[in-house]
Amino acid sequence: MVKFSREYDASIIPEWKPAFVDYRGLKKLIKRIKVERRDADDSSSAGDSSPDTAALAAGVESAGYGAGFSVLDPVRALAARFAPRVQASMDDEESGDSGELVRSTDKHEREFLEKADEELEKVSTFYAAQEAELLGRGEALIDQLRILADVKRILADHPATRRARGSGRGRSVPAVAPPSPALSNSGRYLLSGLATPQSMSDGSVELQQAQMTEGAAVADEVMAALERNGVSFVGFPGKKDAKKEGSGRGGRLQLPSTVRIDIPASNPGRAALKVWEELVNVLRKDGADPAAAFVHRKKVQHAEKNIRDAFMALYRGLELLKKFSSLNVKAFTKILKKFVKVSEQQQATDLFSQKVKRSSFSTSDKVLQLSDEVEALFLKHFAGNDRMVAMKYLNPQQPKNTHMITFLVGLFTGTFVSLFIIYAILAHVSGIFASTGNTAYMEVVYHVFSMFALISLHCFLYGCNLFMWKSTRINQNFIFDFAPNTALTHRDAFLMSASIMCTVVAALVINLFLRNAGASYANAVPGGLIVLSAGLLLCPFNVFYRSTRYCFMRIMRNIMFSPFYKVLMADFFMADQLTSQIPLLRHMEFAACYFMAGSFRANPYETCTTSQQYKHLAYVISFLPYYWRAMQCLRRYIEEHDINQLANAGKYVSAMVAAAVRFKYNVTPTPFWMWMVLISSSGATVYQLYWDFVKDWGFFTPKSKNLWLRDDLILKNKFTYYISMMLNLVLRLAWAQSVMKIRINKNETRLLDFSLASLEIIRRGHWNFYRLENEHLNNVGKFRAVKTVPLPFRELETD
């Protein structure tokens, strides 16, 4: 049977861990009470050889009897021993009416009760704050849903009315009444975006006036609907307040406020839409100012998606708070049982149990009611009354682990090892790795094998990261905003790594057999492997982790089009991985040139290594990951106004400068450029090490209780952090190999380059753990366990 302390530690919410009751701390106090009582019993019986005789004598003496022995002495001793406790129990009952906890005469018992009272106050305060926040968010979200329902209804009814008016206008153009004075004075139409771009440039005055009247009518209806949901319009008084407004200030209207759908410009399409809105508002001829609201069906769809995501986040927060309540109630119940068993303070335990039962996190049912209401609303508005679909979104479950994945990992790993041994033997017998071997074959094999080997190594290290994050209770799915039901586990990452290497080595063995047999299409096998990999990545069928593949492609799109996409944690984390995979990008460049350009049929392999275009492209590829990462930092600086983002961008600019100087040194290896390489690369390395240790890992915190580290550490052994710092320092200096003119042959050069690329990936995998550890601790410090989704409808005051 699993101990409750282990079950409790495995069940608590990692981001809210400081707010949970300190079960282990209270348990240590109970152990102190137990040890003290045992020591007291041992010391009282140390004077006599027989413990029973000593206890009996002590009882008789304390009872006030003489030295003589009587048959009734044992009964008297027991009565004398329990008399103080009975009297204390009676006193406790008298003081229990006042509602105060019993103060024990034992120091450790008083310490336990005081500590438990502090923990109870901490839990109650946190629960009350979280409950108030979630209730306020739920109330605002329900109002947003009502606004959305009204706007969707009006947008659905508007085309039918417009078609009816259009059919009447086709027969005759009636006189168009001017808009209402309030609307014409203010010039704010909530549904001004219903007019198409073509209608804005239409030269017909009658048609424009008709559209203005139609927009005013729809705007009145939308405003009335929004006012029913508590959104006030200062410039548009309601029917009840119209008379009061007109008489109070001489009929003058205040500057109105507008309600607009605020959709963040997270991608180029939304950014262009936002620019178009402002342009349309500026070019309007009905007097509207640029701050006027702009609503159309596309924005309503985005608003509906935001509200759905907000409901999902709210439901998750409510579920976490319910879990927080139940775990703490259970922890208090368990620890009080242990306390009464050791101390025998039944009255104090009962009083404290009543206090726990009366606490807010134990008695409040507001969270349960709101959770049921959120579930019912989501079921009705977003799931088509299908509970299974609703629960799929609201409470996604992680897939159960099966032994099949573990079996496949072992199968592919064993197959890879066997095939690699076969390939090594065949290559040695064929003599292709000798200095006089086939140079063209070596070029093809080196680039293709290195490309897939680096990808497989990165997948393997990511699997190690996932395993360590899971072992240390770091919630990487929340940090990366991954869905729990589709996120990879460490077994999945290991399976991807093993299957990739098994397939690659199998292709190399087949290619070597065909080459030894004299087949002319032998070089097409590595090219076919690349095409197969690309096809599997783009495969639309739900095979081989489709959700992960699509997520990867979406993140790569966001990176390549930086800074036009909003930068999320997963985006810049993946961009950091790319800065360590520059050799992989160069191998992909050669493979694209050699296979896709048809070089393996028409031209020798030197075409893709000696041409100036190839060298310039290699220069650009070396810059791209740093450029993308710098653009992401600039985007975050524009949105967050954080000066640290500019400093972070400077780190990647320094890396680009160092790469450019090293490239120039390879072209013209003069002493001047060697010194420039040393200066630029050393400066960039110091910059990167500072950012790794201080910003990314959070080390070197001033006045930290852990020397050179931070106060909060997840790993128990502090020396692990020091070793990791030294390892990161050494691997950051791998660029020094570029200025060392080591005289080795071509094959040894390839092996050295591959080894350095592998070490950089190992350094990056090692960096990943501490980077997410620091991010997790930041979330813990802010009690951030649920993401905050911005609500689309907001009231905007205008001057």
ZAMARGU-4260 file (C-alpha; in steps of 0.2 Angstrom, whole numbers, plus 5000, padded with zeros to 4 digits):
<rodrens>
0) 5000/5000/5000 | 5007/5017/4995 | 5010/5029/5009 | 4998/5044/5009 | 5013/5056/5009
5) 5020/5049/4993 | 5002/5049/4985 | 5000/5067/4991 | 5017/5073/4984 | 5012/5065/4967
10) 4995/5072/4967 | 4998/5091/4971 | 4997/5104/4958 | 5016/5108/4955 | 5012/5127/4951
15) 5002/5128/4968 | 5014/5118/4978 | 5019/5132/4991 | 5000/5135/4994 | 4997/5117/4999
20) 4997/5111/5017 | 5015/5106/5022 | 5011/5088/5026 | 5029/5083/5028 | 5033/5097/5040
25) 5018/5093/5051 | 5023/5074/5050 | 5040/5079/5056 | 5033/5088/5071 | 5022/5072/5076
30) 5038/5062/5075 | 5046/5074/5087 | 5031/5072/5099 | 5033/5053/5097 | 5052/5053/5101
35) 5050/5065/5116 | 5036/5054/5124 | 5047/5038/5121 | 5062/5047/5129 | 5052/5052/5143
40) 5046/5035/5146 | 5063/5028/5145 | 5070/5040/5157 | 5057/5037/5170 | 5060/5019/5170
45) 5079/5020/5170 | 5080/5020/5190 | 5073/5002/5192 | 5077/4985/5185 | 5059/4981/5182
50) 5049/4994/5172 | 5032/4987/5179 | 5039/4989/5197 | 5045/5007/5194 | 5028/5012/5186
55) 5019/5004/5200 | 5030/5012/5213 | 5028/5029/5205 | 5010/5027/5204 | 5008/5023/5222
60) 5020/5037/5228 | 5011/5050/5217 | 4994/5044/5224 | 5000/5048/5242 | 5000/5030/5249
65) 5013/5023/5261 | 5028/5012/5258 | 5017/4997/5262 | 5011/4986/5248 | 4992/4982/5245
70) 4982/4972/5233 | 4973/4988/5228 | 4989/4997/5224 | 4989/4993/5205 | 4971/5000/5204
75) 4976/5016/5214 | 4992/5018/5203 | 4981/5018/5187 | 4969/5030/5194 | 4983/5042/5199
80) 4990/5041/5182 | 4975/5045/5172 | 4968/5058/5184 | 4977/5073/5177 | 4971/5068/5159
85) 4953/5067/5165 | 4955/5083/5174 | 4963/5091/5158 | 4949/5084/5147 | 4936/5092/5159
90) 4945/5109/5158 | 4946/5107/5139 | 4927/5104/5138 | 4924/5120/5148 | 4936/5130/5136
95) 4929/5122/5121 | 4914/5133/5121 | 4924/5148/5117 | 4930/5141/5101 | 4948/5142/5105
100) 4960/5128/5102 | 4967/5118/5117 | 4984/5123/5122 | 4994/5108/5127 | 5007/5109/5140
105) 5020/5100/5129 | 5031/5111/5119 | 5030/5100/5103 | 5012/5098/5104 | 5009/5117/5105
110) 5021/5119/5091 | 5011/5107/5080 | 4995/5115/5084 | 5002/5132/5080 | 5010/5126/5064
115) 4994/5117/5058 | 4984/5133/5062 | 4996/5143/5051 | 4994/5130/5037 | 4976/5131/5038
120) 4976/5150/5037 | 4988/5149/5022 | 4977/5136/5013 | 4961/5146/5017 | 4968/5163/5011
125) 4974/5155/4994 | 4958/5146/4991 | 4948/5162/4994 | 4959/5172/4982 | 4958/5159/4969
130) 4940/5157/4971 | 4936/5176/4969 | 4947/5177/4954 | 4939/5162/4945 | 4921/5168/4950
135) 4925/5185/4943 | 4932/5178/4927 | 4917/5166/4925 | 4905/5181/4927 | 4914/5191/4914
140) 4915/5176/4902 | 4897/5173/4904 | 4893/5191/4899 | 4905/5189/4884 | 4895/5173/4879
145) 4879/5183/4880 | 4886/5197/4869 | 4892/5184/4856 | 4875/5176/4855 | 4867/5192/4852
150) 4879/5198/4839 | 4878/5181/4830 | 4860/5182/4830 | 4860/5200/4823 | 4873/5195/4810
155) 4862/5180/4805 | 4846/5190/4803 | 4855/5204/4794 | 4857/5196/4777 | 4839/5192/4775
160) 4834/5209/4779 | 4846/5216/4767 | 4840/5205/4753 | 4822/5210/4756 | 4828/5228/4755
165) 4838/5225/4740 | 4823/5217/4731 | 4813/5232/4735 | 4826/5244/4730 | 4828/5235/4713
170) 4810/5241/4708 | 4812/5258/4714 | 4823/5269/4725 | 4813/5276/4739 | 4818/5292/4748
175) 4831/5288/4762 | 4828/5295/4779 | 4843/5302/4787 | 4851/5293/4802 | 4845/5297/4819
180) 4853/5313/4827 | 4862/5303/4840 | 4870/5292/4828 | 4874/5305/4815 | 4882/5316/4829
185) 4892/5302/4836 | 4897/5294/4820 | 4900/5277/4828 | 4891/5262/4820 | 4895/5246/4829
190) 4893/5235/4813 | 4901/5247/4801 | 4912/5232/4796 | 4897/5224/4787 | 4900/5235/4772
195) 4911/5227/4760 | 4927/5235/4753 | 4918/5238/4736 | 4904/5247/4744 | 4916/5259/4752
200) 4921/5265/4735 | 4904/5265/4727 | 4900/5282/4719 | 4881/5281/4721 | 4876/5294/4735
205) 4859/5286/4737 | 4867/5268/4739 | 4879/5275/4752 | 4865/5284/4761 | 4854/5268/4761
210) 4869/5258/4768 | 4871/5271/4782 | 4853/5270/4787 | 4854/5251/4786 | 4870/5251/4797
215) 4862/5263/4809 | 4847/5252/4811 | 4858/5237/4814 | 4869/5246/4826 | 4854/5252/4836
220) 4849/5234/4838 | 4867/5228/4843 | 4869/5242/4855 | 4852/5237/4863 | 4857/5219/4864
225) 4874/5224/4872 | 4866/5236/4885 | 4855/5222/4890 | 4871/5213/4895 | 4878/5227/4905
230) 4888/5236/4892 | 4885/5255/4894 | 4886/5267/4880 | 4889/5285/4887 | 4884/5293/4871
235) 4868/5283/4869 | 4856/5284/4884 | 4843/5271/4886 | 4825/5274/4885 | 4823/5277/4903
240) 4838/5288/4904 | 4835/5298/4888 | 4824/5310/4896 | 4835/5313/4911 | 4850/5315/4900
245) 4842/5327/4889 | 4835/5338/4903 | 4850/5337/4914 | 4863/5344/4902 | 4853/5353/4889
250) 4851/5339/4878 | 4870/5338/4875 | 4878/5320/4873 | 4894/5315/4881 | 4908/5308/4870
255) 4902/5290/4867 | 4911/5274/4871 | 4912/5260/4859 | 4913/5241/4860 | 4925/5233/4849
260) 4930/5215/4846 | 4948/5215/4851 | 4957/5201/4842 | 4976/5200/4845 | 4987/5202/4829
265) 4995/5185/4832 | 4998/5181/4813 | 5000/5191/4797 | 4982/5189/4792 | 4975/5196/4808
270) 4988/5210/4807 | 4983/5214/4789 | 4965/5214/4795 | 4968/5226/4809 | 4977/5238/4797
275) 4962/5236/4785 | 4950/5241/4799 | 4959/5256/4803 | 4960/5261/4785 | 4942/5258/4782
280) 4938/5269/4798 | 4949/5283/4792 | 4941/5283/4774 | 4923/5282/4780 | 4912/5296/4774
285) 4899/5296/4788 | 4910/5305/4800 | 4917/5291/4810 | 4933/5293/4818 | 4947/5280/4817
290) 4944/5273/4834 | 4926/5267/4829 | 4923/5249/4831 | 4924/5237/4817 | 4914/5221/4817
295) 4912/5208/4804 | 4909/5189/4803 | 4927/5184/4802 | 4931/5194/4819 | 4915/5186/4826
300) 4923/5169/4822 | 4939/5173/4830 | 4929/5180/4845 | 4920/5164/4847 | 4936/5154/4847
305) 4944/5165/4860 | 4928/5163/4871 | 4929/5144/4869 | 4947/5144/4874 | 4943/5155/4889
310) 4929/5143/4894 | 4941/5128/4893 | 4954/5138/4903 | 4941/5142/4916 | 4935/5125/4918
315) 4953/5118/4920 | 4955/5131/4934 | 4939/5126/4943 | 4945/5108/4942 | 4962/5112/4949
320) 4954/5122/4963 | 4942/5107/4967 | 4957/5096/4967 | 4966/5108/4979 | 4952/5108/4991
325) 4949/5089/4992 | 4968/5086/4994 | 4970/5098/5008 | 4955/5092/5017 | 4961/5074/5016
330) 4979/5080/5021 | 4972/5088/5037 | 4961/5073/5041 | 4976/5061/5039 | 4988/5072/5049
335) 4976/5075/5063 | 4973/5056/5065 | 4992/5054/5067 | 4992/5068/5080 | 4978/5061/5091
340) 4986/5044/5090 | 5003/5050/5096 | 4998/5064/5108 | 4981/5058/5114 | 4974/5076/5113
345) 4957/5071/5107 | 4949/5087/5112 | 4961/5098/5103 | 4960/5087/5088 | 4941/5088/5088
350) 4941/5107/5089 | 4954/5109/5075 | 4944/5096/5064 | 4929/5107/5067 | 4939/5122/5061
355) 4945/5113/5046 | 4927/5109/5042 | 4921/5127/5044 | 4935/5134/5032 | 4930/5141/5016
360) 4939/5128/5005 | 4929/5114/5014 | 4912/5122/5014 | 4911/5133/4999 | 4901/5126/4985
365) 4903/5141/4973 | 4916/5133/4963 | 4905/5117/4960 | 4891/5128/4955 | 4901/5138/4943
370) 4909/5122/4936 | 4892/5114/4932 | 4886/5131/4924 | 4902/5132/4913 | 4900/5114/4908
375) 4881/5117/4903 | 4885/5132/4893 | 4900/5124/4884 | 4889/5109/4880 | 4875/5120/4873
380) 4885/5133/4863 | 4901/5124/4858 | 4898/5105/4858 | 4880/5104/4850 | 4874/5096/4866
385) 4886/5081/4864 | 4893/5078/4881 | 4907/5067/4874 | 4913/5081/4863 | 4912/5094/4877
390) 4922/5083/4889 | 4935/5080/4875 | 4938/5099/4875 | 4935/5103/4894 | 4944/5088/4902
395) 4956/5080/4889 | 4963/5064/4896 | 4981/5058/4893 | 4982/5042/4883 | 4985/5027/4894
400) 5003/5020/4892 | 5004/5004/4884 | 5018/4991/4883 | 5017/4991/4864 | 5027/5007/4863
405) 5041/5000/4874 | 5041/4984/4864 | 5043/4994/4848 | 5057/5005/4855 | 5067/4989/4860
410) 5063/4981/4843 | 5069/4996/4833 | 5084/4998/4844 | 5090/4980/4842 | 5087/4981/4823
415) 5096/4997/4821 | 5111/4990/4831 | 5111/4974/4820 | 5110/4983/4804 | 5123/4995/4809
420) 5135/4981/4812 | 5131/4973/4795 | 5134/4990/4787 | 5150/4993/4795 | 5156/4975/4790
425) 5151/4978/4772 | 5159/4995/4771 | 5175/4988/4778 | 5175/4974/4765 | 5171/4986/4751
430) 5185/4998/4756 | 5174/5013/4754 | 5181/5021/4770 | 5199/5020/4764 | 5208/5035/4758
435) 5207/5029/4741 | 5189/5024/4742 | 5174/5031/4732 | 5174/5050/4736 | 5157/5053/4728
440) 5149/5039/4738 | 5157/5046/4754 | 5150/5063/4751 | 5132/5057/4749 | 5133/5045/4764
445) 5141/5057/4775 | 5128/5071/4772 | 5112/5059/4772 | 5118/5049/4787 | 5123/5064/4797
450) 5107/5073/4793 | 5096/5059/4800 | 5108/5055/4814 | 5107/5072/4821 | 5088/5072/4820
455) 5088/5056/4829 | 5100/5062/4842 | 5089/5077/4845 | 5073/5066/4847 | 5082/5055/4859
460) 5088/5069/4870 | 5071/5077/4870 | 5064/5060/4876 | 5077/5061/4890 | 5071/5079/4894
465) 5053/5073/4894 | 5058/5059/4906 | 5067/5071/4918 | 5053/5084/4917 | 5040/5071/4922
470) 5051/5064/4936 | 5053/5081/4943 | 5035/5086/4941 | 5038/5100/4928 | 5023/5103/4918
475) 5030/5105/4901 | 5013/5103/4893 | 5006/5119/4902 | 5022/5129/4898 | 5022/5124/4880
480) 5003/5125/4879 | 5002/5107/4872 | 4986/5097/4873 | 4988/5083/4886 | 4979/5070/4875
485) 4991/5073/4860 | 5007/5078/4868 | 5022/5067/4866 | 5029/5056/4881 | 5047/5051/4883
490) 5043/5033/4876 | 5035/5041/4860 | 5051/5052/4858 | 5062/5036/4860 | 5051/5027/4847
495) 5054/5041/4835 | 5072/5041/4837 | 5074/5022/4836 | 5063/5021/4821 | 5072/5035/4811
500) 5089/5027/4814 | 5083/5010/4810 | 5076/5016/4793 | 5091/5026/4789 | 5103/5012/4792
505) 5092/5000/4782 | 5092/5012/4767 | 5111/5013/4768 | 5113/4994/4768 | 5102/4992/4753
510) 5111/5006/4744 | 5128/4998/4748 | 5121/4981/4741 | 5115/4989/4725 | 5132/4999/4723
515) 5142/4982/4725 | 5130/4974/4712 | 5134/4988/4700 | 5116/4995/4699 | 5115/5012/4691
520) 5101/5019/4702 | 5110/5015/4719 | 5111/5034/4723 | 5093/5035/4721 | 5090/5026/4738
525) 5096/5040/4749 | 5086/5052/4739 | 5071/5041/4740 | 5073/5041/4759 | 5073/5060/4760
530) 5057/5060/4749 | 5049/5047/4760 | 5053/5057/4776 | 5046/5073/4768 | 5030/5063/4763
535) 5028/5056/4781 | 5030/5073/4788 | 5016/5080/4777 | 5005/5065/4777 | 4987/5070/4781
540) 4982/5053/4788 | 4982/5050/4807 | 4997/5040/4807 | 5014/5042/4816 | 5009/5056/4827
545) 5000/5067/4816 | 4996/5080/4829 | 5014/5082/4833 | 5019/5083/4815 | 5007/5097/4812
550) 5012/5106/4827 | 5030/5105/4822 | 5026/5112/4805 | 5015/5126/4812 | 5029/5131/4824
555) 5042/5131/4810 | 5030/5142/4800 | 5030/5154/4814 | 5049/5154/4816 | 5052/5156/4797
560) 5040/5171/4796 | 5046/5180/4811 | 5042/5193/4817 | 5025/5193/4809 | 5018/5179/4821
565) 5015/5181/4839 | 5030/5173/4848 | 5025/5159/4860 | 5035/5149/4872 | 5036/5134/4860
570) 5041/5145/4846 | 5056/5153/4853 | 5061/5136/4862 | 5061/5128/4845 | 5071/5143/4837
575) 5084/5140/4851 | 5085/5122/4845 | 5088/5127/4827 | 5103/5138/4833 | 5111/5121/4838
580) 5106/5113/4822 | 5116/5123/4810 | 5126/5108/4804 | 5110/5099/4800 | 5104/5114/4790
585) 5120/5113/4779 | 5118/5094/4777 | 5100/5098/4771 | 5106/5111/4759 | 5118/5098/4751
590) 5105/5085/4750 | 5093/5097/4742 | 5106/5102/4729 | 5112/5085/4726 | 5096/5075/4724
595) 5083/5088/4720 | 5093/5097/4707 | 5097/5081/4698 | 5116/5082/4701 | 5118/5064/4704
600) 5113/5061/4686 | 5121/5076/4676 | 5135/5083/4687 | 5148/5077/4699 | 5145/5080/4717
605) 5158/5094/4717 | 5145/5105/4709 | 5136/5107/4726 | 5152/5111/4736 | 5163/5122/4725
610) 5151/5134/4717 | 5150/5151/4723 | 5131/5150/4725 | 5133/5135/4736 | 5145/5145/4747
615) 5134/5160/4748 | 5119/5149/4753 | 5129/5141/4766 | 5134/5158/4773 | 5115/5163/4774
620) 5110/5146/4782 | 5123/5149/4796 | 5114/5166/4799 | 5096/5161/4798 | 5093/5153/4815
625) 5101/5168/4824 | 5091/5180/4813 | 5074/5171/4816 | 5078/5172/4835 | 5083/5190/4835
630) 5067/5194/4826 | 5057/5185/4839 | 5065/5195/4852 | 5061/5211/4843 | 5043/5206/4841
635) 5042/5202/4860 | 5050/5219/4864 | 5037/5228/4854 | 5023/5219/4863 | 5030/5218/4880
640) 5041/5233/4881 | 5054/5223/4890 | 5072/5229/4888 | 5078/5212/4891 | 5072/5206/4875
645) 5083/5219/4866 | 5097/5213/4876 | 5093/5195/4871 | 5092/5200/4853 | 5110/5208/4855
650) 5116/5190/4860 | 5110/5183/4843 | 5117/5198/4834 | 5134/5195/4842 | 5133/5176/4837
655) 5129/5181/4819 | 5145/5193/4819 | 5156/5179/4826 | 5149/5167/4812 | 5153/5180/4799
660) 5170/5182/4805 | 5174/5164/4806 | 5167/5162/4788 | 5179/5175/4782 | 5193/5167/4791
665) 5190/5151/4782 | 5191/5160/4766 | 5206/5170/4770 | 5216/5162/4784 | 5227/5177/4789
670) 5233/5181/4806 | 5222/5197/4806 | 5206/5187/4804 | 5212/5174/4816 | 5213/5188/4830
675) 5196/5194/4824 | 5189/5177/4826 | 5196/5175/4844 | 5189/5193/4849 | 5172/5191/4841
680) 5169/5173/4846 | 5176/5176/4864 | 5164/5190/4866 | 5149/5181/4859 | 5153/5166/4870
685) 5154/5177/4886 | 5138/5185/4881 | 5130/5168/4878 | 5136/5160/4895 | 5130/5175/4905
690) 5113/5173/4897 | 5113/5154/4899 | 5117/5155/4918 | 5109/5171/4923 | 5093/5173/4912
695) 5089/5156/4905 | 5094/5146/4921 | 5091/5159/4934 | 5108/5156/4942 | 5120/5168/4951
700) 5105/5175/4961 | 5112/5188/4974 | 5111/5183/4992 | 5106/5165/4987 | 5107/5152/5000
705) 5114/5141/4987 | 5131/5147/4982 | 5131/5153/4963 | 5114/5146/4961 | 5096/5151/4965
710) 5086/5148/4981 | 5074/5136/4974 | 5081/5120/4966 | 5072/5105/4960 | 5086/5093/4960
715) 5092/5087/4977 | 5110/5086/4973 | 5117/5104/4971 | 5133/5097/4963 | 5123/5092/4948
720) 5121/5110/4944 | 5139/5115/4946 | 5144/5100/4934 | 5131/5106/4922 | 5138/5124/4922
725) 5155/5117/4919 | 5149/5106/4905 | 5140/5120/4897 | 5155/5131/4898 | 5166/5118/4890
730) 5154/5114/4875 | 5152/5133/4872 | 5170/5133/4867 | 5169/5121/4853 | 5172/5135/4841
735) 5190/5135/4846 | 5192/5120/4834 | 5190/5132/4819 | 5206/5141/4823 | 5216/5126/4826
740) 5224/5120/4810 | 5223/5101/4814 | 5231/5091/4800 | 5219/5076/4797 | 5213/5067/4782
745) 5196/5070/4774 | 5187/5056/4783 | 5194/5061/4800 | 5188/5079/4796 | 5170/5073/4793
750) 5171/5063/4809 | 5177/5078/4819 | 5163/5089/4812 | 5150/5076/4816 | 5156/5074/4833
755) 5156/5093/4837 | 5139/5094/4830 | 5133/5080/4841 | 5141/5088/4856 | 5132/5104/4853
760) 5115/5095/4852 | 5120/5086/4868 | 5123/5103/4876 | 5106/5110/4870 | 5097/5095/4877
765) 5106/5098/4893 | 5102/5116/4892 | 5083/5112/4889 | 5080/5104/4906 | 5087/5119/4916
770) 5078/5132/4905 | 5061/5124/4908 | 5065/5121/4927 | 5068/5140/4928 | 5052/5143/4919
775) 5042/5131/4930 | 5049/5139/4946 | 5043/5156/4939 | 5026/5149/4937 | 5026/5142/4954
780) 5032/5159/4961 | 5017/5167/4953 | 5005/5152/4956 | 5001/5152/4937 | 4993/5135/4933
785) 4980/5140/4920 | 4983/5151/4905 | 4974/5168/4904 | 4964/5170/4887 | 4961/5188/4883
790) 4942/5191/4881 | 4937/5198/4864 | 4923/5211/4868 | 4929/5226/4877 | 4922/5243/4881
795) 4934/5257/4874 | 4933/5274/4880 | 4937/5288/4867 | 4942/5305/4869
</rodrens>
